[in-house]
Amino acid sequence: MTILLGVVYPLLITGVARLVFPSKANGSLIEVNGTLQGSELIAQKTDTAIYFNTRPSATGYNTLASGGSNLGLTSRNLYNLVQMRKNDVIEKNKLIGDTDIPSDMLFASASGLDPHISPQAAKIQINRISEARGFTEGQKRQLGILVDKLTETPQFGIFGCKRVNVFILNLELDKLK
């Protein structure tokens, strides 16, 4: 049983996955001009003004220590952390103080590695990115269209919510002229 379930079965499943879903079975890695840029499945920290920022990570985007923070809703530490993140988002994006900030920009994902943000979280960053890149109004509109174009719908129309992959969005942002 050890050989069957510990060796044969995993090799069989891995072989089938590589035949049927080769990109996904190999980590959904993305190369640009022959250079590996990353995986579309794992968030990468981006806190520069010229790129979309991902949601916070409780693990500092460390793939080895994937997990949440275990801070509960009654935790003073969580409250302070969320307030700090809210102030940071408002300051970075030059928003009005009472602006509603999407929760995905305030709370870390359960794994700490979620590469997606909500379309609303992406749209509140458009002005900052446009200003940092010196975009014209036309390019700024194109950026909004790009966010809409890359917005993924819930899986099978019911699981999850609309989301945008920040890694893919940032790669496409670099192509925007």
N, C-alpha and C positions, 0 to 999 in steps of 0.2 A: 504494500500500500504506500509505503514511503516513496519508493521509486516511481510508482504510478502517479500519485498525487503531488509529490514534491518535485519531480523532474519531468516526467512525460507530459502531464497535463499543462503545466506552465509553458513548456516549450511549444506544445500544440497551439495553445491560445495565443501566444506571442507570434507564432508563424502565421496564423489566420489573420490576426490584427494587422500585421505588416503587409499581407497581401490585399486585404480589403480596405484598410485605412492607413496607408503608408505614412502620410504626414503626421496624423494624430498619434500613431503608434511610436513614432520617433520624437515625440515631444512638441509637435507643432512649431518647429524652429523656423525662423524667418531670416533669410539672407538678403542683403542688398549689395549689389555689385560684387558678389562672391564673398562678402564678409558677413559672418554671423552677427545679427543684431540682438537676438533674444528669442523668447518663446511668446506666442500670443496668449498662452495660458497663465503666465506668471507676471505679476505687476513688477514694474521697475520704478524706483524712486526718481521722480522728476520734480524738482522744486525750483527750476529756473523759470524766468519770466517768459521765455520764448516757446515753452511747451505746455501742454495740458498737464495738470497735476493729477496724480492718482488719489484714491482714497487713502486715509491713514492706515498704517500697519502696526499692529501691536508688537510685531517681532522685528521691526526695522527692515522688512522685506527679505529676511533671512529664510531661505528655503529649508534649511536644516531644522530650524526651530519653529516650524509652521504652527500657528495656533492663536487663539484669542488671548485677552488679558485677564479674564475671569473677574473683572470688576462688575459688580451688580448695579442695578438702577438706583439703589439707595447709597451707593458709595460716594463719599465726598471727593475722593480722588478722581473718579470718572466725571463728576460734575465739573471739577476744575479743569480737567483735560479737555472736555467738550467746549467749555467757555474759551480756553486758550486757542483751540482749533478754530472756533467761530471767529474770534478776533483776528486770527492769522488770515483766514480766508477773506474777511472783510477788508483788512489792510492791504493784502497782496493785490486784490482785484479792484481796489478803490470803490467799494460798495458803500451804500448808505447804511448806517449803523443798525437800522431795524429791518434790513433785508432778510427775507427767509432764506436760510442756507439749507440746501438739501442734506438730509441726514447722512448720506453716504460720504459727505465731506467732513462730517463731525465724528462719526463712529468708525472704528477699524472693522474690517471684515473678519469673519470667524476664523479664516485661515491666515489672515494677515497678508495674503498674496493675490487677492482678487484684482484682476486687471481691468475691471469694468467700473464705470461710474454712470450715473443717470444722465440722460440728455440735459436735464436742468443744471446739473453740476458742470457739465461741459460748457453750456451756454453762458454761465456767469463768468467764465474765464476768457471768453472771446475778446472783450475789450482790452484786457491786460495783454494778451498775446498780440493782438493787432497793433497796439501802441508800441510794445517792445520790438516788434519786427518792422515797424514803420509802414504798416499796410495802409493802402488807400481805402476809401469807403467801399469800393467795388470788391476789393480783396477781403475786406471784413465780412461783406455779405456772402462771398464765396465760402468763407470759413464756416458761417452759419449753415449754409447749404451742405457743406461737407459733414458737419455734425449730424444733420438730418439724414444724409445718405448712409452714414455708417451706423446709424441707430439700429440695433438688433431688437426684434420683437420677442416677446416671451416664447419659450420653447413650447412647441405644439399649440401656441396661442393661449396657453393657460398657466404654464409654470414660470414663475419669476415675473420680472417686470422689464420694461424697455431699458436698454443699457447700451453703452458705447465702450468699445475696447480702447483704452487710452493708448496702448502701445501702437495699435494699428492707426489710430487717429493721428498720433505724432509722426508716424512714418509718412502718412499722406499729407500732413501739414508741411513737411519739408519739400514736398513736390509742388505745393501751391505757388503759383507765380503771380 
